[in-house]
Amino acid sequence: MPEAPLYDVAIVGGGPVGACAAALLARPAGGPRLRVVVLEPQVPALPAAGAPPDVRVVAISRASERLLRAAGAWARIAGPRVCAYERMHVWHESTGVAGASALVFDAADVGEPNLGYILESRLLQAALLEAFTEAGGELEAAPLASLEVGEDRVRIATARGAIHARLVVGADGAQSAVRKAVGLGAEVRDYHETAIVATVATARPHALTAWQRFMGNGTLAFLPLFDGTSSIVWSADETLAARLLAADPAAFAVELDRASDLALGATRLVSERAAFALRRLTAPRYVARRVALIGDAAHVVHPLAGQGVNLGLLDAAALAQLATAAAARREDLGSLGVLRAYERWRKSEVALMGSAIDTFDRLLSHGNGPLSRLARQGLGFVNRSQELRRFFIRRALGMTGELPEAARRGAPAG
Ligand SMILES: Cc1cc2nc3c(=O)[nH]c(=O)nc-3n(C[C@H](O)[C@H](O)[C@H](O)COP(=O)(O)OP(=O)(O)OC[C@H]3O[C@@H](n4cnc5c(N)ncnc54)[C@H](O)[C@@H]3O)c2cc1C
């Protein structure tokens, strides 16, 4: 029987996060060339030119843009299907959209051309997978069947045969089979909210602005899209969400107009509605012998701040940086020393962001007590201070915290 091929790294899951880790590992800046394989049963094609926007879109930060450049994917992404947004307009239902307590972040305040980009998840994923295969990476269109961790390698079984790898990366999403196979647990907390996602046409132009309204029973965001429409993410308490999903398109638009305070004028649904039950997930450990979890396999946060992919891309870059450095020193890139350094780095950053998002959700989307009132006033307070606004804009750009080299550098890797 032929010997199973041995890879330096096998990545299970070629979603945006796994694909980014793969593309960065396959073209290390200065280090040795690594042999990398990705297992992904659902390989997407790039969206067709002229097709309406997909329902699943993501907001990505400046730090993520730089990582995508370093991964060799940005040239495939930048183009007519991406919307660079320049402003964020945030307000609470207790004040009007144009009230003094609304918070407006403008990229110009910090001398930046924009605050980030809204793009289809499929475009992000397909561009990264293309960059990976172009750099010599191998893509197996098969799911993981099982894995067995040995002393110096992991044996992975797929429907297409067996492969061996020094390091296995679990990038297979919230239901991660890798996490379960190696006994890494997950703490899950239900938000009892459902996110409804859809594309809408609006009477007034979106003005390259992301609009977000906090309400007593959830949060509503309008993300500007490349064709002038907007993508809504409406995180609503379960009962309201069930009613909204059951409503016909015209009745839904009436509810949406009310909830949006007509910030963009009357709305009209131009896509189906997709629904996501919202849960916070935290893996207490991100690593085990020869195994590391990244992205949603390690942590899922509330979508209200649009940070899930951005956090995952930083995981991918941190792990790629540490693994590449270990390989350059001729060390075992699957050793626990390397993996623990990754876990220490990323767990604290993710915990900080996850808690901040939960505080916003608790105080601005649901609370009514004195702290909630203070938080609402805080929006206006931040808006009146240029210093505080700049501080939050830099956070929104993702340019704070301990960033991987690729997020600071951004130039294409060698
Ligand atoms: C409503 C909503 C809005 C959001 N908006 C934003 C936003 O604006 N900005 C942002 O940053 N984040 C956002 N997020 C979060 C973001 O969608 C996720 O964090 C992101 O998709 C995680 O990427 P991932 O690659 O880790 O996992 P996934 O996207 O779940 O990808 C996992 C991949 O693994 C594959 N897979 C699964 N099982 C196996 C297996 N056994 N073998 C091999 N492959 C397997 C799957 O096919 C899939 O391709 C949002 C989330 C929601 C719910």
The ligand as an ORCA input file, in Angstrom:
! r2SCAN-3c Opt
* xyz 0 1
  C     -25.752     37.124     11.116
  C     -24.268     37.138     11.177
  C     -23.569     38.253     10.720
  C     -22.183     38.301     10.788
  N     -21.518     39.414     10.360
  C     -20.166     39.485     10.492
  C     -19.424     40.637     10.096
  O     -19.984     41.632      9.607
  N     -18.084     40.663     10.258
  C     -17.419     39.599     10.806
  O     -16.193     39.671     10.974
  N     -18.085     38.472     11.170
  C     -19.433     38.384     11.028
  N     -20.101     37.256     11.406
  C     -19.355     36.109     11.913
  C     -18.776     35.255     10.798
  O     -19.770     34.885      9.879
  C     -18.075     34.019     11.352
  O     -17.280     34.396     12.441
  C     -17.206     33.380     10.273
  O     -17.997     32.837      9.237
  C     -16.333     32.273     10.841
  O     -15.514     31.761      9.823
  P     -14.853     30.326      9.969
  O     -14.059     30.126      8.737
  O     -14.184     30.216     11.301
  O     -16.069     29.309     10.059
  P     -17.175     28.969      8.960
  O     -17.491     30.161      8.151
  O     -18.273     28.295      9.718
  O     -16.458     27.915      8.015
  C     -16.199     26.588      8.431
  C     -15.864     25.761      7.199
  O     -15.547     24.432      7.623
  C     -16.132     23.489      6.723
  N     -16.342     22.242      7.492
  C     -17.265     22.018      8.448
  N     -17.140     20.735      8.908
  C     -16.117     20.171      8.217
  C     -15.496     18.890      8.246
  N     -15.915     17.901      9.072
  N     -14.459     18.640      7.404
  C     -13.990     19.625      6.564
  N     -14.558     20.860      6.507
  C     -15.592     21.128      7.326
  C     -17.421     24.167      6.257
  O     -17.830     23.651      4.997
  C     -17.014     25.645      6.199
  O     -16.556     26.020      4.922
  C     -21.479     37.187     11.336
  C     -22.180     36.060     11.772
  C     -23.559     36.035     11.704
  C     -24.305     34.816     12.205
*
